[in-house]
Amino acid sequence: MNSPASSSVAPVSRKPWLPAPLSHPSILIGGLLVAAIVIAAILAPLLGTVDPTRIAPGMRLKPPSALAWFGTDLFGRDVYSRAVYGARSSILIGLCVATVALTAGVTIGLVTGYFRWVDAVVMRIMDGLMAIPTFLLAIALVSLTHAGIASVVAALTIPEIPRVVRLVRSVVLTVREEPFIEAAISVGTPTPKILVRHILPSAYAPLMVLGTYICASAILIEAGLSFLGTGLPPEIPSWGNMISEGRTFFQVAPRLVFLPSLFLALTVLGINLLGDGLRDTLDPRIAKRM
């Protein structure tokens, strides 16, 4: 006879093959899409591409072939190569805008939320910036400077900073009254240490989610600026530039618009899915319901 100890066998717990965050469908799908676009941008010279700026008048509007997989544009440039290299410009701008906006917004938000005398002045400035539509403000700022990646990044970063400031400020106003903050103040902890080590960690989760949305928004707005001719100069491969140049020949060569639009849609979709998954995973209320 089997002993009672042997008859009641404890179930074997199997570890998931992916960490908990990566097992979320949105994070997994979005991460794969973004990773594929980033890898394609980095390895562009190894993916059968040619010089995206090389003009060949004799190859104008050629159909897809073994030499040009998606044909050529009005100036004889390879459409496939320009779309792949355009990922570099878009992703670089998106990451730079998100990084600078988060860095500046976190710094201003911590100071604004912690010191009441700064709050009244700074938040009125932030409210004024948020009252101006992001796209119009970006057009105005780019028009005042020389067209280039640096000017586009600056123009897209300034409208995003107020959103980060308001988020961080709200977290600071909530955490500032907690007992552990009062205890840190009572023992003489320096203010910068209180802000960075005790208050800022409470904002990590919402900042990560907001950063993904800022990156996706920057990529979309940059494409819109380039489409209108106020973004990156024509010699720099950009999805917005390609769509703008190809719209004239859309009826005879829709591939000129289709490929850059597909890259743009997949990139923004992947980043948004990644942000949605991070929100569901990092928000304890949503994670508990799931």
VOTOR-834979 format. One line per field, with one value per residue: residue in three letters; residue number from 0; x, y, z of N, C-alpha, C in turn. Coordinates in steps of 0.02 Angstrom, whole numbers, plus 50000, padded with zeros to 5 digits. Each point is the difference from the previous one (the first is absolute). Layout:
N
rest ALA/...
nr NUM/...
n.east X/...
n.north Y/...
n.up Z/...
ca.east X/...
ca.north Y/...
ca.up Z/...
c.east X/...
c.north Y/...
c.up Z/...
END
This chain:
290
rest MET/ASN/SER/PRO/ALA/SER/SER/SER/VAL/ALA/PRO/VAL/SER/ARG/LYS/PRO/TRP/LEU/PRO/ALA/PRO/LEU/SER/HIS/PRO/SER/ILE/LEU/ILE/GLY/GLY/LEU/LEU/VAL/ALA/ALA/ILE/VAL/ILE/ALA/ALA/ILE/LEU/ALA/PRO/LEU/LEU/GLY/THR/VAL/ASP/PRO/THR/ARG/ILE/ALA/PRO/GLY/MET/ARG/LEU/LYS/PRO/PRO/SER/ALA/LEU/ALA/TRP/PHE/GLY/THR/ASP/LEU/PHE/GLY/ARG/ASP/VAL/TYR/SER/ARG/ALA/VAL/TYR/GLY/ALA/ARG/SER/SER/ILE/LEU/ILE/GLY/LEU/CYS/VAL/ALA/THR/VAL/ALA/LEU/THR/ALA/GLY/VAL/THR/ILE/GLY/LEU/VAL/THR/GLY/TYR/PHE/ARG/TRP/VAL/ASP/ALA/VAL/VAL/MET/ARG/ILE/MET/ASP/GLY/LEU/MET/ALA/ILE/PRO/THR/PHE/LEU/LEU/ALA/ILE/ALA/LEU/VAL/SER/LEU/THR/HIS/ALA/GLY/ILE/ALA/SER/VAL/VAL/ALA/ALA/LEU/THR/ILE/PRO/GLU/ILE/PRO/ARG/VAL/VAL/ARG/LEU/VAL/ARG/SER/VAL/VAL/LEU/THR/VAL/ARG/GLU/GLU/PRO/PHE/ILE/GLU/ALA/ALA/ILE/SER/VAL/GLY/THR/PRO/THR/PRO/LYS/ILE/LEU/VAL/ARG/HIS/ILE/LEU/PRO/SER/ALA/TYR/ALA/PRO/LEU/MET/VAL/LEU/GLY/THR/TYR/ILE/CYS/ALA/SER/ALA/ILE/LEU/ILE/GLU/ALA/GLY/LEU/SER/PHE/LEU/GLY/THR/GLY/LEU/PRO/PRO/GLU/ILE/PRO/SER/TRP/GLY/ASN/MET/ILE/SER/GLU/GLY/ARG/THR/PHE/PHE/GLN/VAL/ALA/PRO/ARG/LEU/VAL/PHE/LEU/PRO/SER/LEU/PHE/LEU/ALA/LEU/THR/VAL/LEU/GLY/ILE/ASN/LEU/LEU/GLY/ASP/GLY/LEU/ARG/ASP/THR/LEU/ASP/PRO/ARG/ILE/ALA/LYS/ARG/MET
nr 0/1/2/3/4/5/6/7/8/9/10/11/12/13/14/15/16/17/18/19/20/21/22/23/24/25/26/27/28/29/30/31/32/33/34/35/36/37/38/39/40/41/42/43/44/45/46/47/48/49/50/51/52/53/54/55/56/57/58/59/60/61/62/63/64/65/66/67/68/69/70/71/72/73/74/75/76/77/78/79/80/81/82/83/84/85/86/87/88/89/90/91/92/93/94/95/96/97/98/99/100/101/102/103/104/105/106/107/108/109/110/111/112/113/114/115/116/117/118/119/120/121/122/123/124/125/126/127/128/129/130/131/132/133/134/135/136/137/138/139/140/141/142/143/144/145/146/147/148/149/150/151/152/153/154/155/156/157/158/159/160/161/162/163/164/165/166/167/168/169/170/171/172/173/174/175/176/177/178/179/180/181/182/183/184/185/186/187/188/189/190/191/192/193/194/195/196/197/198/199/200/201/202/203/204/205/206/207/208/209/210/211/212/213/214/215/216/217/218/219/220/221/222/223/224/225/226/227/228/229/230/231/232/233/234/235/236/237/238/239/240/241/242/243/244/245/246/247/248/249/250/251/252/253/254/255/256/257/258/259/260/261/262/263/264/265/266/267/268/269/270/271/272/273/274/275/276/277/278/279/280/281/282/283/284/285/286/287/288/289
n.east 50042/49975/50050/49968/50062/50000/49940/50020/50007/50044/49959/50026/50031/49975/50061/49972/49992/49957/50038/49972/50042/50049/49967/49998/49943/49977/50031/49979/49939/49987/50028/49967/49945/50008/50013/49950/49964/50016/49992/49944/49987/50019/49969/49980/50065/49977/49949/50050/50020/49986/50040/49966/50057/50017/50009/49952/50008/50045/49993/49974/49967/50055/49969/49973/50063/50045/50008/49936/49999/49997/50043/49995/50022/49976/50047/49968/49980/50036/49936/50019/50054/49963/49956/50049/50035/49939/50004/50061/49979/49948/50034/50051/49957/49965/50056/50027/49943/49990/50064/50004/49940/50016/50061/49982/49951/50040/50052/49963/49974/50060/50032/49959/49997/50066/50016/49959/50052/50029/49956/49985/50065/50031/49951/50004/50066/49997/49954/50041/50051/49964/49989/50063/49966/50015/49958/49957/50011/49998/49948/49975/50017/49978/49948/50011/50012/50063/49971/49989/50035/50051/49984/49991/50054/50031/49975/50016/50057/50003/49958/50047/50042/49951/49991/50066/50004/49944/50024/50062/49974/49954/50051/50036/49946/49994/50062/49999/49936/50033/49988/50017/49965/49950/50006/50006/49949/49968/50027/49978/49960/50052/49976/50058/50026/49960/50015/50064/50014/49960/50003/50056/50021/49960/50040/50040/49949/49967/50061/50008/49938/50008/50059/49966/49951/50046/50032/49943/49981/50063/49998/49938/50014/50057/49964/49956/50050/50031/49940/49998/50060/49981/50010/50019/50060/49985/50062/49967/50013/49938/49962/50000/50066/50007/49958/50032/50059/49977/49970/50045/50037/49955/49967/50060/50021/49948/50048/50002/49935/49989/50061/50012/49939/50017/50061/49971/49952/50044/50040/49953/49975/50061/50016/49942/50009/50063/49978/49952/50046/50042/49951/49980/50064/50014/49939/50008/49959/50029/50063/49970/49967/50059
n.north 49940/50050/50030/50033/49997/49935/49993/50047/49998/50043/50042/49983/50052/50016/50019/50058/49988/50046/50052/50018/50054/49957/49969/50065/49986/50056/49984/49938/50014/50048/49963/49948/50037/50029/49940/49977/50054/49996/49934/50009/50049/49961/49948/50062/50012/49956/50041/49999/50049/50056/50044/50019/50033/49943/50051/49968/50055/49956/49998/50055/49991/49964/49949/49962/49989/49958/50054/50013/49973/50065/49993/50051/50056/50061/49994/49942/50023/49954/49981/49937/50022/50045/49950/49957/50042/50009/49935/50011/50041/49962/49944/50028/50029/49944/49966/50044/50006/49935/49990/50048/49983/49936/50011/50043/49961/49947/50032/50027/49941/49973/50049/49997/49935/50005/50050/50018/50036/49943/49964/50055/50011/49943/49983/50066/49994/49946/50032/50052/49958/49972/50066/49996/49988/49937/49984/50047/49982/49936/50014/50037/49953/49951/50039/50008/49936/49980/49976/49954/49946/50040/50038/49944/49974/50059/50005/49935/50017/50062/49980/49953/50048/50043/49952/49997/50066/50000/49950/50023/50058/49967/49963/50055/50031/49940/49990/50065/49983/49951/49955/49958/50044/50004/49933/49998/50043/49963/49952/50051/49958/50007/50058/50008/49976/50042/50047/49983/49990/50048/50052/50007/49950/50041/50036/49949/49967/50054/50014/49936/49999/50057/49972/49943/50032/50030/49942/49967/50045/49999/49934/49999/50043/49967/49944/50027/50020/49941/49974/50048/49970/49994/49936/49937/50021/50011/50023/50010/49935/50010/49966/50056/50007/49935/50005/50055/49971/49947/50047/50036/49945/50013/50029/50020/50022/49965/49961/50058/49991/49941/49993/50065/49999/49943/50024/50057/49967/49956/50051/50043/49951/49982/50064/50010/49944/50019/50061/49972/49958/50050/50036/49948/49995/50064/50008/50003/50054/50016/49993/50028/50043/50007
n.up 50000/49966/50025/50051/50021/49978/50030/50043/49935/50021/49972/49942/50026/49942/49989/49990/49935/50018/50016/50058/49999/49980/50049/50011/49969/50030/50057/49994/49977/50043/50047/49973/49994/50060/50027/49962/50014/50064/49999/49965/50044/50051/49976/49989/50010/50046/49990/49958/50040/49969/49973/50055/49995/49972/49959/49966/49962/49977/50067/49976/50058/50011/49972/50048/50020/49973/49963/49990/50061/50015/49951/49958/50027/50008/50046/49993/50058/50031/49989/49990/49970/49969/49993/49986/49961/49976/50015/49976/49954/49986/50006/49967/49960/49994/49998/49959/49967/50003/49984/49955/49974/50008/49976/49953/49980/50009/49974/49951/49987/50013/49969/49947/50003/50010/49960/50047/50019/49977/50033/50033/49997/50016/50040/50011/50000/50038/50036/49995/50012/50049/50006/49979/49945/50016/49952/50020/50063/49980/49961/50049/50043/49958/49988/50065/49988/49992/49946/50045/50016/50014/49949/49965/50027/49993/49938/49998/50028/49979/49951/50004/50014/49984/49955/49990/49996/49968/49965/49995/49984/49966/49978/49989/49977/49972/49978/49987/50007/49970/50049/49950/49965/50044/50003/49934/50000/50047/49964/49963/49966/49959/49979/49965/50057/50032/49956/49998/50063/50022/49959/49965/50041/50033/49961/50016/50027/50024/50021/50015/50023/50035/50016/50002/50032/50037/50003/50009/50044/50023/49993/50025/50049/50009/49993/50043/50040/49991/50012/50046/50002/50064/49984/49991/49980/49936/50010/50056/49995/49986/50042/50036/49988/50012/50051/50019/49985/50033/50037/49966/50010/50048/49951/49980/50060/50023/49975/49967/50010/49971/49975/49990/49974/49970/49984/49983/49969/49975/49988/49980/49963/49983/49993/49969/49966/49992/49986/49962/49976/49996/49975/49963/49986/49992/49974/50066/49988/49942/50025/50054/49960/49967
ca.east 49958/50036/49994/49966/50046/50014/49939/49986/50059/49992/50006/50064/49991/50043/50015/49983/50059/50016/49985/49931/49984/50004/49945/49942/49997/50017/50072/50034/49990/50028/50073/50026/49995/50050/50066/50012/50014/50065/50053/50003/50033/50071/50033/49978/50048/50006/49934/49990/49985/50051/50002/49932/50001/50028/49952/50012/49945/49979/49962/49941/49935/50005/49961/50041/50043/50052/50046/49962/49947/49936/50003/50036/49956/50003/50070/50037/50027/49970/49948/50012/50057/49979/49954/50039/50041/49955/49988/50051/49981/49939/50012/50046/49962/49955/50037/50028/49946/49977/50052/50008/49939/49996/50052/49982/49936/50009/50036/49955/49943/50021/50009/49936/49955/50027/50005/49936/50009/50017/49943/49954/50030/50017/49941/49965/50037/49982/49932/50002/50026/49951/49943/50016/50001/50068/50021/50011/50060/50058/50010/50027/50069/50042/50004/50046/50068/50022/49972/50048/49978/50004/49945/49937/49998/49985/49932/49953/50011/49971/49929/49990/50025/49946/49964/50041/50001/49936/49999/50047/49976/49945/50029/50035/49950/49971/50049/50034/49968/50006/50040/50072/50032/50008/50054/50063/50014/50016/50069/50047/50019/50002/49942/50010/49996/49929/49966/50023/49998/49938/49939/50003/49980/49927/49978/50033/49952/49965/50048/50017/49944/49997/50056/49984/49953/50036/50041/49955/49974/50053/50009/49944/50002/50056/49978/49955/50039/50036/49950/49983/50060/50030/50038/50067/50012/49986/50057/50002/49945/49948/49936/49957/50023/49982/49927/49986/50022/49965/49928/49985/49998/49967/49958/50040/50050/49980/50053/50040/49968/49982/50054/50014/49941/50001/50052/49977/49943/50024/50041/49957/49959/50042/50014/49939/49986/50048/49977/49940/50020/50034/49949/49963/50044/50028/49946/49978/49928/49984/50032/49961/49940/50018
ca.north 50060/50062/50041/50063/50050/49987/50006/50070/50028/50072/50015/50028/50066/50012/50070/50022/50004/50071/50040/50023/50055/49980/49955/50040/50000/50065/50011/49953/50019/50066/49995/49968/50048/50053/49971/49987/50063/50025/49957/50017/50065/49994/49956/50020/49985/49928/49974/50007/50069/50039/50069/50027/50068/49999/50019/49969/50023/49949/49948/50032/49965/49932/49952/49955/49953/49970/50053/50045/49954/50036/50049/50063/50058/50050/50017/49939/49972/49936/50011/49956/50025/50061/49983/49969/50052/50048/49977/50028/50069/50002/49971/50045/50059/49979/49985/50063/50041/49969/50006/50070/50022/49969/50028/50069/50000/49973/50050/50056/49975/49988/50064/50035/49969/49999/50069/50032/50067/49993/49969/50049/50032/49952/49967/50045/49995/49935/50005/50039/49958/49949/50030/50004/49933/49975/50001/50070/50025/49969/50033/50067/49996/49977/50054/50052/49973/49963/49932/49948/49955/50035/50049/49963/49972/50055/50022/49950/49989/50054/49989/49940/50010/50014/49939/49965/50040/49992/49932/49995/50045/49967/49948/50033/50026/49945/49965/50048/50000/49934/50001/49986/50062/50042/49972/50017/50071/50010/49978/50043/49976/50055/50003/49962/49928/49984/50001/49947/49932/49984/50021/49983/49930/49992/50021/49960/49964/50043/50032/49952/49998/50064/50004/49965/50040/50058/49976/49987/50065/50037/49970/50020/50072/50012/49981/50052/50059/49986/49997/50068/50035/50041/49956/49985/50020/49945/49954/49951/49951/50006/49972/50056/50025/49952/50002/50064/49997/49947/50010/50025/49943/49945/49961/49959/49962/50004/49973/50056/50021/49942/49973/50042/50001/49937/50005/50047/49971/49945/50028/50033/49947/49963/50042/50008/49936/49994/50044/49972/49943/50025/50028/49945/49961/50040/50028/49945/49990/49963/49934/49958/49977/49952
ca.up 50000/49998/50060/49986/49974/49930/49960/49986/49969/49986/49929/49979/49971/49943/49989/49932/49956/49992/50059/50003/49954/49930/49982/49981/49926/49970/50007/49956/49930/49990/50004/49939/49944/50008/49993/49929/49966/50023/49971/49928/49992/50016/49951/49933/49946/49988/49980/49928/49983/49965/50025/49992/49973/49931/49949/49935/49958/49953/50035/50029/50005/49976/50040/50040/49962/50042/50022/50044/50021/49999/49947/50013/50005/49947/49986/49988/50063/50020/50050/50056/50039/50034/50054/50054/50031/50033/50068/50043/50017/50040/50066/50035/50023/50053/50062/50026/50027/50062/50051/50021/50033/50066/50044/50018/50035/50068/50041/50014/50039/50069/50034/50003/50049/50069/50025/49985/49972/49929/49965/49971/49941/49948/49972/49955/49937/49971/49975/49938/49946/49984/49965/49929/49969/49992/49930/49980/50035/49968/49935/50013/50024/49945/49950/50023/50001/49941/49999/50015/50053/50064/50005/50006/50068/50046/49989/50025/50072/50041/50017/50041/50068/50049/50019/50049/50061/50036/50028/50056/50053/50035/50042/50056/50046/50037/50042/50044/50066/50031/50061/49990/49978/50060/50040/49967/50012/50071/50016/49965/49934/49951/49955/49938/50014/50011/49935/49954/50029/50036/49964/49929/49984/49995/49933/49948/49958/49952/49954/49947/49954/49965/49954/49938/49962/49973/49943/49943/49978/49965/49933/49958/49985/49954/49933/49976/49983/49938/49946/49983/49977/50053/50044/49977/49930/49953/49989/50055/49992/50052/49977/49981/49935/49947/49988/49967/49931/49962/49994/49933/49954/50035/49956/49954/50038/50070/50043/50026/50063/50040/50041/50059/50044/50037/50052/50050/50037/50042/50054/50049/50030/50047/50059/50038/50033/50054/50053/50030/50041/50060/50044/50031/50044/50054/50042/50043/49998/49939/50005/50046/49965/49949
c.east 50043/49988/49964/50046/50013/49938/49984/50064/49987/50008/50067/49987/50050/50009/49980/50063/50019/49988/49929/49985/50000/49944/49936/49998/50020/50074/50038/49995/50032/50076/50031/49997/50053/50070/50016/50016/50069/50058/50007/50036/50075/50037/49980/50051/50005/49935/49985/49984/50058/49999/49931/49998/50026/49944/50020/49943/49975/49958/49937/49939/50002/49959/50047/50038/50051/50049/49967/49937/49931/50001/50039/49950/50011/50072/50044/50031/49962/49951/50011/50057/49981/49954/50039/50042/49957/49983/50052/49981/49941/50012/50048/49963/49953/50035/50029/49947/49976/50051/50007/49938/49993/50051/49982/49935/50005/50034/49954/49942/50018/50006/49933/49953/50024/50001/49937/50009/50019/49939/49957/50027/50009/49937/49960/50035/49982/49929/49997/50026/49949/49940/50011/50000/50072/50025/50016/50062/50062/50014/50032/50074/50047/50010/50050/50073/50015/49974/50055/49975/50000/49942/49933/49994/49982/49927/49949/50007/49963/49926/49988/50021/49944/49962/50039/50001/49936/49996/50044/49976/49944/50025/50034/49950/49968/50049/50030/49972/50005/50045/50075/50036/50010/50056/50068/50018/50022/50071/50052/50024/50000/49942/50011/49994/49928/49963/50018/49989/49934/49937/50000/49982/49925/49974/50029/49950/49963/50048/50019/49944/49995/50056/49986/49951/50033/50041/49956/49972/50052/50012/49944/50003/50058/49981/49952/50037/50037/49951/49981/50059/50033/50041/50071/50009/49993/50058/50007/49942/49952/49935/49953/50019/49979/49926/49982/50020/49960/49926/49981/49991/49964/49959/50040/50051/49984/50053/50042/49972/49990/50056/50018/49941/49997/50051/49976/49946/50024/50042/49957/49955/50041/50014/49938/49980/50047/49978/49938/50017/50036/49950/49962/50043/50022/49947/49973/49925/49980/50028/49960/49937/50016/50021
c.north 50062/50039/50064/50053/49991/50008/50072/50034/50073/50013/50034/50067/50010/50075/50019/50008/50072/50036/50028/50058/49978/49953/50038/50006/50066/50014/49955/50021/50068/49999/49969/50048/50054/49972/49986/50064/50027/49960/50015/50066/49994/49960/50018/49985/49926/49969/50012/50071/50032/50070/50033/50070/50002/50014/49970/50020/49948/49945/50027/49955/49931/49953/49956/49950/49972/50053/50048/49963/50034/50056/50062/50058/50049/50016/49938/49969/49937/50010/49957/50025/50063/49985/49970/50052/50053/49979/50029/50070/50001/49973/50043/50061/49980/49987/50064/50043/49971/50008/50071/50025/49970/50029/50070/50001/49974/50051/50058/49977/49988/50066/50036/49970/50004/50070/50038/50068/49998/49977/50052/50030/49950/49970/50046/49999/49934/50001/50039/49960/49947/50028/50006/49929/49978/50007/50071/50029/49971/50033/50069/49997/49977/50055/50054/49977/49966/49928/49949/49959/50037/50048/49964/49970/50055/50021/49950/49989/50052/49989/49940/50010/50015/49937/49960/50038/49990/49930/49995/50044/49967/49945/50031/50027/49945/49970/50047/49999/49933/50002/49989/50061/50047/49974/50016/50073/50012/49979/50038/49975/50057/49996/49962/49924/49979/49996/49940/49931/49982/50017/49975/49927/49990/50017/49958/49968/50046/50035/49953/49997/50064/50008/49965/50041/50062/49980/49989/50066/50039/49972/50021/50074/50016/49980/50052/50064/49990/49997/50070/50041/50043/49958/49991/50021/49940/49951/49948/49952/50004/49973/50056/50030/49953/50002/50065/49999/49950/50013/50025/49943/49941/49956/49955/49958/50004/49974/50056/50024/49940/49979/50046/50004/49936/50001/50046/49970/49945/50026/50030/49948/49961/50039/50008/49935/49990/50044/49973/49940/50021/50029/49945/49962/50040/50031/49944/49987/49960/49930/49954/49974/49947/49934
c.up 50000/50064/49983/49971/49926/49957/49984/49975/49983/49926/49985/49966/49944/49990/49929/49959/49985/50066/49996/49953/49927/49979/49983/49924/49969/50003/49951/49927/49986/50002/49939/49940/50005/49990/49926/49962/50020/49969/49926/49990/50013/49946/49928/49945/49983/49974/49927/49978/49962/50030/49990/49971/49928/49950/49933/49953/49951/50031/50031/49997/49968/50044/50041/49956/50048/50025/50049/50021/50000/49948/50021/50001/49943/49979/49989/50062/50019/50057/50062/50044/50039/50058/50060/50035/50034/50071/50048/50022/50047/50070/50041/50027/50056/50066/50030/50032/50067/50056/50027/50037/50069/50048/50024/50041/50071/50045/50020/50045/50073/50038/50009/50053/50071/50030/49978/49966/49926/49960/49964/49936/49943/49968/49955/49932/49964/49972/49935/49941/49979/49964/49925/49970/49984/49929/49977/50033/49968/49933/50010/50021/49945/49949/50020/50000/49935/50004/50012/50059/50067/50009/50008/50070/50050/49994/50027/50075/50042/50014/50045/50072/50049/50022/50053/50066/50041/50032/50061/50058/50039/50047/50061/50050/50042/50051/50052/50071/50035/50062/49989/49972/50059/50044/49969/50011/50072/50018/49960/49933/49950/49952/49935/50011/50012/49933/49958/50029/50031/49960/49928/49986/49995/49931/49945/49952/49952/49952/49943/49948/49959/49950/49934/49957/49971/49940/49939/49972/49962/49930/49953/49981/49953/49929/49971/49980/49934/49941/49977/49976/50051/50049/49977/49928/49954/49993/50056/49991/50059/49972/49980/49933/49944/49984/49964/49926/49958/49989/49930/49951/50030/49953/49954/50038/50074/50048/50031/50067/50046/50047/50059/50048/50041/50056/50056/50044/50047/50059/50055/50035/50052/50063/50043/50036/50059/50059/50035/50045/50063/50049/50037/50050/50061/50045/50044/49998/49938/50004/50046/49967/49948/50030
END
